[in-house]
């Protein structure tokens, strides 16, 4: 569990560094959880429903996380309707 906590700390630190770029365009993101190599986030603000959301998520956020945190295999947007039972 401690190792997972270290990975989560790395992930959230990177997301915090990326956040100003999203904020500059009126968007944001929320870290939801890290499980089985997958980072679950919720895109917020202008990022919700934006036609560039998938590019931002996959070509930007996912690429940076995978490059810097070897444990990260994928990043997924959980959307607005997430609750703990939705993500397995």
N, C-alpha and C positions, 0 to 999 in steps of 0.2 A: 504493500500500500504506500509506503514511503516513497518508493521509486515512482509510482504513478503520481504522487503529489508533486514530486520534483518536475515531472514532465508537464503537468498542468501549470505549474509556476512558469516554466519556460514558454508554454503556449500563451498564457495570459499576458506575459511581458511583451511578447511579439505583437499580439493583438493590440495592446495598449500603444505600441509604437506606430501601428498602422492606422489607428483610430482617427488621428487628426486629418489624414488624407480623405477619409470617408466623410468626416465632419465638414471639411471644406466644400464638399459637394452637396451638403444637406443630409447626408446619410450617417449611419452608425451600425454597429453590430454588437451583439451580446453573446458572450461565451455561455453555452449551456452545459456541456459536459464533454469529457474525453473518455471513450470506451472502445476497447478492441482496436486501437489504432485509428479510430475515427473521431475527428473533432466536430462536434455539433455546435452550430452557431445559429443565431436568429438575426437576419438582416433587418435593419430598422430605418425609419425616416425615408429619405428619398431613395434608399436602396431597395425598399419594398416595391416589388412590381416593376422596377427599372429594367429596360430591355438589355442593359449591360450587366445585370446582376450576376448571371452565370459566369461571364468573363471575369468580373471582379473576384468572384468567389474562387473559381478554378485556376485562372491564369495568374491571379494576384495572390490572394490570401493563401490558398492551398499550396501554390508553388513555393512561397516564402517559408511557410511552416514546414513543408517537407524537406526543404533545403537545410533548415536550421535545427529541426527536431527529428532525428531519425525514426523515432517511434510513430510519427504521424504518417498514416497511409492515405488518408482522404479527409476532406472537409465537406460537410453537408449542412445545408440550410434547413432548419426544422420548420420554418414558416411560423405563422401566427398561432396556429392551433395546438402547439406543443404542450403536452403535459407529460409527467414522468412515465406514464404508461405507453406513450406513443413511440418511444425510442427504445429498442431492445438491444 
